[in-house]
Amino acid sequence: MKTLIEFISETQADFPYATGEFTRLLNDIGIAAKLVNREVNKAGLADINGYFGQQNVQGEDQKKLDVFANECFLSAMRYGGMVCAVASEENEELYTYDNAFSQKGKYVVAMDPLDGSSNIEVNVPIGTIFSIYRRLGDSGPGTVEDLLQPGNRQIAAGYVIYGSSTMLVYTTGKGVNGFTLDPSVGLFLLSHPNMTFPEGGNIYSINEANYIYFQEGVKQYINYCQQDDPATNRPYTTRYIGSLVADFHRNLIRGGIYIYPGTLKNPNGKLRLLYECNPVAFLAEQAGGKASTGFERILDIMPQHLHQRVPFFTGTKHMVEKAEEMMRNYSPK
Protein backbone atom coordinates (compact mmCIF):
# COMPACT_ATOMS: atom_id res chain seq x y z
CA MET A 1 0.00 0.00 0.00
CA LYS A 2 1.20 3.51 -0.78
CA THR A 3 2.14 5.84 2.02
CA LEU A 4 0.82 9.39 2.20
CA ILE A 5 4.13 10.88 1.07
CA GLU A 6 4.56 8.35 -1.76
CA PHE A 7 1.06 9.16 -2.99
CA ILE A 8 1.66 12.92 -2.88
CA SER A 9 4.96 12.53 -4.73
CA GLU A 10 3.37 10.40 -7.45
CA THR A 11 0.38 12.66 -7.99
CA GLN A 12 1.89 16.12 -7.54
CA ALA A 13 2.34 16.50 -11.30
CA ASP A 14 -1.45 17.01 -11.41
CA PHE A 15 -1.23 19.66 -8.71
CA PRO A 16 -0.81 23.27 -9.92
CA TYR A 17 1.52 24.16 -7.03
CA ALA A 18 3.56 20.97 -7.18
CA THR A 19 6.61 21.59 -5.01
CA GLY A 20 8.55 19.73 -2.40
CA GLU A 21 7.46 22.44 0.00
CA PHE A 22 3.82 21.47 -0.29
CA THR A 23 4.72 17.82 0.25
CA ARG A 24 6.63 18.86 3.37
CA LEU A 25 3.61 20.81 4.64
CA LEU A 26 1.26 17.84 4.34
CA ASN A 27 3.88 15.68 6.00
CA ASP A 28 4.09 18.18 8.89
CA ILE A 29 0.30 18.01 9.29
CA GLY A 30 0.51 14.22 9.30
CA ILE A 31 3.19 14.25 12.00
CA ALA A 32 1.13 16.55 14.23
CA ALA A 33 -1.91 14.32 13.68
CA LYS A 34 0.06 11.29 14.91
CA LEU A 35 1.00 13.13 18.10
CA VAL A 36 -2.60 14.17 18.71
CA ASN A 37 -3.76 10.62 17.99
CA ARG A 38 -1.35 9.30 20.61
CA GLU A 39 -2.78 11.62 23.26
CA VAL A 40 -6.38 10.90 22.25
CA ASN A 41 -5.77 7.17 22.58
CA LYS A 42 -4.42 7.48 26.10
CA ALA A 43 -6.81 10.22 27.24
CA GLY A 44 -8.45 7.94 29.79
CA LEU A 45 -5.08 7.01 31.32
CA ALA A 46 -3.20 10.32 31.37
CA ASP A 47 -4.00 13.74 32.79
CA ILE A 48 -5.15 15.08 29.43
CA ASN A 49 -8.92 14.95 29.95
CA GLY A 50 -10.96 17.79 31.37
CA TYR A 51 -10.90 21.55 30.99
CA PHE A 52 -7.87 23.77 30.57
CA GLY A 53 -9.45 26.58 32.60
CA GLN A 54 -9.77 29.15 29.82
CA GLN A 55 -12.18 29.96 27.00
CA ASN A 56 -11.40 30.33 23.31
CA VAL A 57 -12.54 33.24 21.15
CA GLN A 58 -15.90 31.51 20.64
CA GLY A 59 -16.62 31.69 24.37
CA GLU A 60 -16.28 27.91 24.60
CA ASP A 61 -14.42 26.29 27.49
CA GLN A 62 -11.13 24.89 26.22
CA LYS A 63 -10.32 21.26 26.90
CA LYS A 64 -6.74 20.25 27.67
CA LEU A 65 -6.67 18.30 24.42
CA ASP A 66 -7.84 21.40 22.50
CA VAL A 67 -4.79 23.27 23.72
CA PHE A 68 -2.45 20.32 23.15
CA ALA A 69 -3.68 19.78 19.59
CA ASN A 70 -3.40 23.48 18.77
CA GLU A 71 0.18 23.61 20.02
CA CYS A 72 1.08 20.41 18.13
CA PHE A 73 -0.06 21.73 14.76
CA LEU A 74 1.37 25.22 15.30
CA SER A 75 4.74 23.75 16.30
CA ALA A 76 4.85 21.27 13.42
CA MET A 77 4.21 24.02 10.89
CA ARG A 78 6.73 26.33 12.56
CA TYR A 79 9.57 23.85 12.22
CA GLY A 80 8.53 22.89 8.70
CA GLY A 81 8.88 26.52 7.59
CA MET A 82 6.29 26.26 4.81
CA VAL A 83 3.60 28.30 6.59
CA CYS A 84 3.80 31.99 7.49
CA ALA A 85 0.48 32.31 9.38
CA VAL A 86 -2.33 30.22 10.85
CA ALA A 87 -5.94 31.01 11.70
CA SER A 88 -7.04 28.64 14.46
CA GLU A 89 -10.29 28.19 16.33
CA GLU A 90 -8.27 28.36 19.54
CA ASN A 91 -6.62 31.73 18.82
CA GLU A 92 -8.54 35.00 18.70
CA GLU A 93 -5.97 36.70 16.48
CA LEU A 94 -4.05 35.43 13.49
CA TYR A 95 -1.05 33.38 14.62
CA THR A 96 2.11 34.50 12.80
CA TYR A 97 5.59 33.05 13.00
CA ASP A 98 8.42 35.34 14.02
CA ASN A 99 11.30 33.27 12.62
CA ALA A 100 12.69 34.44 9.27
CA PHE A 101 12.48 30.91 7.87
CA SER A 102 8.72 30.70 8.28
CA GLN A 103 8.15 34.26 7.07
CA LYS A 104 9.32 33.11 3.65
CA GLY A 105 6.69 30.34 3.66
CA LYS A 106 4.35 30.29 0.67
CA TYR A 107 1.27 29.06 2.51
CA VAL A 108 -1.27 30.05 5.14
CA VAL A 109 -3.45 27.56 7.01
CA ALA A 110 -6.87 27.75 8.67
CA MET A 111 -7.63 24.95 11.12
CA ASP A 112 -9.86 23.58 13.81
CA PRO A 113 -7.26 21.60 15.79
CA LEU A 114 -9.77 19.39 17.61
CA ASP A 115 -13.30 19.35 16.26
CA GLY A 116 -15.89 17.77 18.54
CA SER A 117 -13.73 18.02 21.66
CA SER A 118 -16.83 18.14 23.89
CA ASN A 119 -17.12 14.41 23.12
CA ILE A 120 -13.64 13.47 24.40
CA GLU A 121 -14.73 11.98 27.71
CA VAL A 122 -17.43 9.80 26.12
CA ASN A 123 -15.07 8.22 23.58
CA VAL A 124 -16.85 9.55 20.49
CA PRO A 125 -14.80 10.15 17.29
CA ILE A 126 -13.26 13.62 17.11
CA GLY A 127 -11.10 15.22 14.44
CA THR A 128 -8.89 17.93 13.01
CA ILE A 129 -9.92 20.09 10.03
CA PHE A 130 -7.46 22.06 7.91
CA SER A 131 -7.51 24.37 4.91
CA ILE A 132 -4.48 25.55 2.91
CA TYR A 133 -4.13 28.70 0.77
CA ARG A 134 -1.30 30.35 -1.10
CA ARG A 135 -0.38 33.58 0.64
CA LEU A 136 -1.06 36.81 -1.25
CA GLY A 137 2.32 38.43 -0.56
CA ASP A 138 5.83 37.11 -1.14
CA SER A 139 7.49 37.34 2.27
CA GLY A 140 7.24 38.71 5.77
CA PRO A 141 4.69 37.86 8.46
CA GLY A 142 1.40 36.56 7.12
CA THR A 143 -1.59 38.88 7.27
CA VAL A 144 -5.29 38.52 7.95
CA GLU A 145 -5.90 39.33 4.28
CA ASP A 146 -3.93 36.20 3.35
CA LEU A 147 -6.62 34.15 5.11
CA LEU A 148 -9.67 36.16 4.03
CA GLN A 149 -9.87 34.48 0.65
CA PRO A 150 -12.97 32.69 -0.65
CA GLY A 151 -12.97 28.93 -0.34
CA ASN A 152 -12.70 28.49 -4.12
CA ARG A 153 -9.07 29.61 -3.77
CA GLN A 154 -8.12 26.76 -1.45
CA ILE A 155 -5.29 24.70 -2.85
CA ALA A 156 -5.84 21.83 -0.41
CA ALA A 157 -8.09 20.86 2.46
CA GLY A 158 -8.73 17.86 4.62
CA TYR A 159 -9.45 16.38 7.98
CA VAL A 160 -8.11 13.77 10.36
CA ILE A 161 -10.62 11.59 12.21
CA TYR A 162 -9.56 9.93 15.46
CA GLY A 163 -11.90 6.99 15.91
CA SER A 164 -11.83 3.20 15.77
CA SER A 165 -9.05 3.86 13.27
CA THR A 166 -7.29 7.14 12.53
CA MET A 167 -7.71 8.45 9.00
CA LEU A 168 -6.40 11.47 7.10
CA VAL A 169 -8.65 12.50 4.21
CA TYR A 170 -7.60 15.30 1.87
CA THR A 171 -8.03 16.89 -1.53
CA THR A 172 -5.95 19.17 -3.74
CA GLY A 173 -8.79 19.67 -6.21
CA LYS A 174 -8.20 16.36 -7.97
CA GLY A 175 -10.56 14.08 -6.07
CA VAL A 176 -10.58 12.91 -2.46
CA ASN A 177 -8.32 10.23 -1.00
CA GLY A 178 -8.22 8.70 2.46
CA PHE A 179 -5.24 7.30 4.36
CA THR A 180 -5.46 5.11 7.45
CA LEU A 181 -2.77 5.24 10.12
CA ASP A 182 -1.03 1.91 10.66
CA PRO A 183 0.10 2.24 14.29
CA SER A 184 2.55 -0.65 13.96
CA VAL A 185 4.74 1.34 11.56
CA GLY A 186 3.50 4.88 12.22
CA LEU A 187 2.57 5.56 8.60
CA PHE A 188 -0.58 6.80 6.86
CA LEU A 189 -1.39 4.26 4.13
CA LEU A 190 -3.74 4.77 1.19
CA SER A 191 -6.89 2.87 2.13
CA HIS A 192 -9.74 4.82 0.50
CA PRO A 193 -8.76 6.02 -3.00
CA ASN A 194 -11.09 8.27 -5.00
CA MET A 195 -13.73 8.72 -2.31
CA THR A 196 -17.17 9.80 -3.56
CA PHE A 197 -20.63 10.15 -2.06
CA PRO A 198 -22.93 7.21 -2.88
CA GLU A 199 -25.77 8.44 -5.10
CA GLY A 200 -28.59 7.02 -3.00
CA GLY A 201 -27.90 8.66 0.34
CA ASN A 202 -30.51 8.11 3.04
CA ILE A 203 -29.00 9.64 6.21
CA TYR A 204 -29.74 13.10 7.53
CA SER A 205 -27.64 14.55 10.35
CA ILE A 206 -29.02 17.47 12.33
CA ASN A 207 -29.55 18.33 15.97
CA GLU A 208 -33.34 18.01 16.05
CA ALA A 209 -33.40 19.25 19.64
CA ASN A 210 -33.27 22.73 18.09
CA TYR A 211 -36.32 22.07 15.91
CA ILE A 212 -38.46 24.84 17.41
CA TYR A 213 -35.76 27.37 16.58
CA PHE A 214 -35.26 26.28 12.95
CA GLN A 215 -36.39 28.27 9.93
CA GLU A 216 -39.50 26.94 8.22
CA GLY A 217 -37.49 25.61 5.27
CA VAL A 218 -35.40 23.42 7.58
CA LYS A 219 -38.52 22.13 9.35
CA GLN A 220 -40.10 21.25 6.02
CA TYR A 221 -36.98 19.40 4.90
CA ILE A 222 -36.95 17.35 8.11
CA ASN A 223 -40.62 16.51 7.53
CA TYR A 224 -39.74 15.48 3.96
CA CYS A 225 -36.97 13.19 5.27
CA GLN A 226 -39.44 11.48 7.61
CA GLN A 227 -42.17 10.82 5.04
CA ASP A 228 -42.78 7.30 3.74
CA ASP A 229 -41.93 7.07 0.04
CA PRO A 230 -40.16 3.86 -1.08
CA ALA A 231 -39.51 5.33 -4.54
CA THR A 232 -37.11 7.84 -3.00
CA ASN A 233 -35.85 5.52 -0.25
CA ARG A 234 -37.68 7.47 2.44
CA PRO A 235 -38.07 7.75 5.32
CA TYR A 236 -34.40 8.55 5.76
CA THR A 237 -32.41 7.51 8.79
CA THR A 238 -31.30 10.17 11.26
CA ARG A 239 -27.74 9.94 12.60
CA TYR A 240 -26.17 12.79 14.57
CA ILE A 241 -22.91 12.52 16.51
CA GLY A 242 -22.24 16.17 17.29
CA SER A 243 -18.79 16.19 15.71
CA LEU A 244 -18.64 17.70 12.21
CA VAL A 245 -15.75 15.47 11.13
CA ALA A 246 -17.45 12.29 12.36
CA ASP A 247 -20.85 13.13 10.87
CA PHE A 248 -19.39 14.22 7.54
CA HIS A 249 -17.07 11.20 7.33
CA ARG A 250 -19.95 8.77 7.88
CA ASN A 251 -22.11 10.51 5.31
CA LEU A 252 -19.25 10.60 2.79
CA ILE A 253 -18.90 6.83 3.04
CA ARG A 254 -22.60 5.90 3.33
CA GLY A 255 -24.37 8.82 1.66
CA GLY A 256 -26.24 11.52 3.48
CA ILE A 257 -26.61 15.19 4.35
CA TYR A 258 -25.24 17.15 7.30
CA ILE A 259 -27.09 20.30 8.36
CA TYR A 260 -26.15 22.96 10.89
CA PRO A 261 -28.60 25.73 9.99
CA GLY A 262 -29.16 29.19 11.31
CA THR A 263 -31.69 29.37 14.14
CA LEU A 264 -33.73 32.06 15.85
CA LYS A 265 -31.02 32.20 18.52
CA ASN A 266 -28.06 31.96 16.11
CA PRO A 267 -29.14 33.22 12.64
CA ASN A 268 -25.72 32.45 11.16
CA GLY A 269 -25.44 29.04 12.73
CA LYS A 270 -22.41 28.07 14.83
CA LEU A 271 -19.93 26.63 12.35
CA ARG A 272 -17.01 28.79 11.23
CA LEU A 273 -16.55 29.53 7.54
CA LEU A 274 -12.75 29.56 7.29
CA TYR A 275 -11.69 26.47 9.17
CA GLU A 276 -14.80 24.29 9.23
CA CYS A 277 -17.19 24.99 6.35
CA ASN A 278 -14.72 25.92 3.59
CA PRO A 279 -12.46 22.85 3.90
CA VAL A 280 -15.41 20.45 4.30
CA ALA A 281 -17.18 22.11 1.34
CA PHE A 282 -14.06 21.68 -0.82
CA LEU A 283 -13.94 17.99 0.09
CA ALA A 284 -17.68 17.58 -0.51
CA GLU A 285 -17.56 19.04 -4.01
CA GLN A 286 -14.49 17.01 -4.93
CA ALA A 287 -16.34 13.88 -3.78
CA GLY A 288 -19.31 14.66 -6.05
CA GLY A 289 -21.39 16.29 -3.32
CA LYS A 290 -22.46 19.83 -2.59
CA ALA A 291 -22.17 22.45 0.16
CA SER A 292 -24.18 25.62 0.68
CA THR A 293 -25.72 27.95 3.23
CA GLY A 294 -29.10 26.80 2.01
CA PHE A 295 -29.12 29.67 -0.48
CA GLU A 296 -25.58 30.10 -1.85
CA ARG A 297 -22.45 28.07 -2.53
CA ILE A 298 -20.12 28.02 0.48
CA LEU A 299 -16.95 28.26 -1.60
CA ASP A 300 -18.06 31.53 -3.21
CA ILE A 301 -18.49 33.44 0.06
CA MET A 302 -15.99 36.25 0.62
CA PRO A 303 -14.94 36.02 4.28
CA GLN A 304 -15.22 39.19 6.37
CA HIS A 305 -13.35 38.07 9.49
CA LEU A 306 -11.41 35.07 10.79
CA HIS A 307 -14.15 33.56 12.95
CA GLN A 308 -17.14 34.26 10.71
CA ARG A 309 -20.06 31.84 11.10
CA VAL A 310 -22.40 30.59 8.37
CA PRO A 311 -25.31 28.13 8.10
CA PHE A 312 -24.10 24.85 6.60
CA PHE A 313 -25.72 22.18 4.41
CA THR A 314 -23.38 19.58 2.91
CA GLY A 315 -23.40 16.03 1.60
CA THR A 316 -24.92 13.99 -1.21
CA LYS A 317 -25.77 16.39 -4.03
CA HIS A 318 -29.46 15.59 -4.58
CA MET A 319 -30.14 15.77 -0.84
CA VAL A 320 -28.53 19.21 -0.50
CA GLU A 321 -30.40 20.44 -3.57
CA LYS A 322 -33.70 19.28 -2.08
CA ALA A 323 -32.91 21.11 1.15
CA GLU A 324 -32.07 24.26 -0.85
CA GLU A 325 -35.39 23.96 -2.66
CA MET A 326 -37.20 23.86 0.68
CA MET A 327 -35.23 26.83 1.98
CA ARG A 328 -36.13 28.90 -1.10
CA ASN A 329 -39.79 27.89 -1.07
CA TYR A 330 -40.33 28.64 2.59
CA SER A 331 -38.07 31.65 3.09
CA PRO A 332 -39.75 34.95 4.07
CA LYS A 333 -40.74 36.90 0.98
C-alpha positions in Angstrom: 0.0 0.0 0.0 1.2 3.5 -0.8 2.1 5.8 2.0 0.8 9.4 2.2 4.1 10.9 1.1 4.6 8.3 -1.8 1.1 9.2 -3.0 1.7 12.9 -2.9 5.0 12.5 -4.7 3.4 10.4 -7.5 0.4 12.7 -8.0 1.9 16.1 -7.5 2.3 16.5 -11.3 -1.4 17.0 -11.4 -1.2 19.7 -8.7 -0.8 23.3 -9.9 1.5 24.2 -7.0 3.6 21.0 -7.2 6.6 21.6 -5.0 8.6 19.7 -2.4 7.5 22.4 0.0 3.8 21.5 -0.3 4.7 17.8 0.3 6.6 18.9 3.4 3.6 20.8 4.6 1.3 17.8 4.3 3.9 15.7 6.0 4.1 18.2 8.9 0.3 18.0 9.3 0.5 14.2 9.3 3.2 14.2 12.0 1.1 16.5 14.2 -1.9 14.3 13.7 0.1 11.3 14.9 1.0 13.1 18.1 -2.6 14.2 18.7 -3.8 10.6 18.0 -1.3 9.3 20.6 -2.8 11.6 23.3 -6.4 10.9 22.3 -5.8 7.2 22.6 -4.4 7.5 26.1 -6.8 10.2 27.2 -8.4 7.9 29.8 -5.1 7.0 31.3 -3.2 10.3 31.4 -4.0 13.7 32.8 -5.2 15.1 29.4 -8.9 14.9 30.0 -11.0 17.8 31.4 -10.9 21.5 31.0 -7.9 23.8 30.6 -9.4 26.6 32.6 -9.8 29.1 29.8 -12.2 30.0 27.0 -11.4 30.3 23.3 -12.5 33.2 21.1 -15.9 31.5 20.6 -16.6 31.7 24.4 -16.3 27.9 24.6 -14.4 26.3 27.5 -11.1 24.9 26.2 -10.3 21.3 26.9 -6.7 20.3 27.7 -6.7 18.3 24.4 -7.8 21.4 22.5 -4.8 23.3 23.7 -2.5 20.3 23.2 -3.7 19.8 19.6 -3.4 23.5 18.8 0.2 23.6 20.0 1.1 20.4 18.1 -0.1 21.7 14.8 1.4 25.2 15.3 4.7 23.7 16.3 4.9 21.3 13.4 4.2 24.0 10.9 6.7 26.3 12.6 9.6 23.9 12.2 8.5 22.9 8.7 8.9 26.5 7.6 6.3 26.3 4.8 3.6 28.3 6.6 3.8 32.0 7.5 0.5 32.3 9.4 -2.3 30.2 10.8 -5.9 31.0 11.7 -7.0 28.6 14.5 -10.3 28.2 16.3 -8.3 28.4 19.5 -6.6 31.7 18.8 -8.5 35.0 18.7 -6.0 36.7 16.5 -4.1 35.4 13.5 -1.0 33.4 14.6 2.1 34.5 12.8 5.6 33.0 13.0 8.4 35.3 14.0 11.3 33.3 12.6 12.7 34.4 9.3 12.5 30.9 7.9 8.7 30.7 8.3 8.1 34.3 7.1 9.3 33.1 3.6 6.7 30.3 3.7 4.3 30.3 0.7 1.3 29.1 2.5 -1.3 30.0 5.1 -3.4 27.6 7.0 -6.9 27.8 8.7 -7.6 25.0 11.1 -9.9 23.6 13.8 -7.3 21.6 15.8 -9.8 19.4 17.6 -13.3 19.3 16.3 -15.9 17.8 18.5 -13.7 18.0 21.7 -16.8 18.1 23.9 -17.1 14.4 23.1 -13.6 13.5 24.4 -14.7 12.0 27.7 -17.4 9.8 26.1 -15.1 8.2 23.6 -16.8 9.6 20.5 -14.8 10.1 17.3 -13.3 13.6 17.1 -11.1 15.2 14.4 -8.9 17.9 13.0 -9.9 20.1 10.0 -7.5 22.1 7.9 -7.5 24.4 4.9 -4.5 25.5 2.9 -4.1 28.7 0.8 -1.3 30.4 -1.1 -0.4 33.6 0.6 -1.1 36.8 -1.2 2.3 38.4 -0.6 5.8 37.1 -1.1 7.5 37.3 2.3 7.2 38.7 5.8 4.7 37.9 8.5 1.4 36.6 7.1 -1.6 38.9 7.3 -5.3 38.5 7.9 -5.9 39.3 4.3 -3.9 36.2 3.3 -6.6 34.2 5.1 -9.7 36.2 4.0 -9.9 34.5 0.7 -13.0 32.7 -0.7 -13.0 28.9 -0.3 -12.7 28.5 -4.1 -9.1 29.6 -3.8 -8.1 26.8 -1.5 -5.3 24.7 -2.8 -5.8 21.8 -0.4 -8.1 20.9 2.5 -8.7 17.9 4.6 -9.4 16.4 8.0 -8.1 13.8 10.4 -10.6 11.6 12.2 -9.6 9.9 15.5 -11.9 7.0 15.9 -11.8 3.2 15.8 -9.0 3.9 13.3 -7.3 7.1 12.5 -7.7 8.5 9.0 -6.4 11.5 7.1 -8.6 12.5 4.2 -7.6 15.3 1.9 -8.0 16.9 -1.5 -6.0 19.2 -3.7 -8.8 19.7 -6.2 -8.2 16.4 -8.0 -10.6 14.1 -6.1 -10.6 12.9 -2.5 -8.3 10.2 -1.0 -8.2 8.7 2.5 -5.2 7.3 4.4 -5.5 5.1 7.4 -2.8 5.2 10.1 -1.0 1.9 10.7 0.1 2.2 14.3 2.5 -0.6 14.0 4.7 1.3 11.6 3.5 4.9 12.2 2.6 5.6 8.6 -0.6 6.8 6.9 -1.4 4.3 4.1 -3.7 4.8 1.2 -6.9 2.9 2.1 -9.7 4.8 0.5 -8.8 6.0 -3.0 -11.1 8.3 -5.0 -13.7 8.7 -2.3 -17.2 9.8 -3.6 -20.6 10.1 -2.1 -22.9 7.2 -2.9 -25.8 8.4 -5.1 -28.6 7.0 -3.0 -27.9 8.7 0.3 -30.5 8.1 3.0 -29.0 9.6 6.2 -29.7 13.1 7.5 -27.6 14.5 10.4 -29.0 17.5 12.3 -29.5 18.3 16.0 -33.3 18.0 16.0 -33.4 19.2 19.6 -33.3 22.7 18.1 -36.3 22.1 15.9 -38.5 24.8 17.4 -35.8 27.4 16.6 -35.3 26.3 12.9 -36.4 28.3 9.9 -39.5 26.9 8.2 -37.5 25.6 5.3 -35.4 23.4 7.6 -38.5 22.1 9.4 -40.1 21.3 6.0 -37.0 19.4 4.9 -37.0 17.3 8.1 -40.6 16.5 7.5 -39.7 15.5 4.0 -37.0 13.2 5.3 -39.4 11.5 7.6 -42.2 10.8 5.0 -42.8 7.3 3.7 -41.9 7.1 0.0 -40.2 3.9 -1.1 -39.5 5.3 -4.5 -37.1 7.8 -3.0 -35.8 5.5 -0.3 -37.7 7.5 2.4 -38.1 7.8 5.3 -34.4 8.6 5.8 -32.4 7.5 8.8 -31.3 10.2 11.3 -27.7 9.9 12.6 -26.2 12.8 14.6 -22.9 12.5 16.5 -22.2 16.2 17.3 -18.8 16.2 15.7 -18.6 17.7 12.2 -15.8 15.5 11.1 -17.4 12.3 12.4 -20.8 13.1 10.9 -19.4 14.2 7.5 -17.1 11.2 7.3 -19.9 8.8 7.9 -22.1 10.5 5.3 -19.3 10.6 2.8 -18.9 6.8 3.0 -22.6 5.9 3.3 -24.4 8.8 1.7 -26.2 11.5 3.5 -26.6 15.2 4.4 -25.2 17.2 7.3 -27.1 20.3 8.4 -26.1 23.0 10.9 -28.6 25.7 10.0 -29.2 29.2 11.3 -31.7 29.4 14.1 -33.7 32.1 15.9 -31.0 32.2 18.5 -28.1 32.0 16.1 -29.1 33.2 12.6 -25.7 32.5 11.2 -25.4 29.0 12.7 -22.4 28.1 14.8 -19.9 26.6 12.4 -17.0 28.8 11.2 -16.5 29.5 7.5 -12.8 29.6 7.3 -11.7 26.5 9.2 -14.8 24.3 9.2 -17.2 25.0 6.4 -14.7 25.9 3.6 -12.5 22.9 3.9 -15.4 20.5 4.3 -17.2 22.1 1.3 -14.1 21.7 -0.8 -13.9 18.0 0.1 -17.7 17.6 -0.5 -17.6 19.0 -4.0 -14.5 17.0 -4.9 -16.3 13.9 -3.8 -19.3 14.7 -6.1 -21.4 16.3 -3.3 -22.5 19.8 -2.6 -22.2 22.4 0.2 -24.2 25.6 0.7 -25.7 27.9 3.2 -29.1 26.8 2.0 -29.1 29.7 -0.5 -25.6 30.1 -1.9 -22.4 28.1 -2.5 -20.1 28.0 0.5 -16.9 28.3 -1.6 -18.1 31.5 -3.2 -18.5 33.4 0.1 -16.0 36.3 0.6 -14.9 36.0 4.3 -15.2 39.2 6.4 -13.3 38.1 9.5 -11.4 35.1 10.8 -14.2 33.6 13.0 -17.1 34.3 10.7 -20.1 31.8 11.1 -22.4 30.6 8.4 -25.3 28.1 8.1 -24.1 24.9 6.6 -25.7 22.2 4.4 -23.4 19.6 2.9 -23.4 16.0 1.6 -24.9 14.0 -1.2 -25.8 16.4 -4.0 -29.5 15.6 -4.6 -30.1 15.8 -0.8 -28.5 19.2 -0.5 -30.4 20.4 -3.6 -33.7 19.3 -2.1 -32.9 21.1 1.1 -32.1 24.3 -0.8 -35.4 24.0 -2.7 -37.2 23.9 0.7 -35.2 26.8 2.0 -36.1 28.9 -1.1 -39.8 27.9 -1.1 -40.3 28.6 2.6 -38.1 31.7 3.1 -39.8 34.9 4.1 -40.7 36.9 1.0 
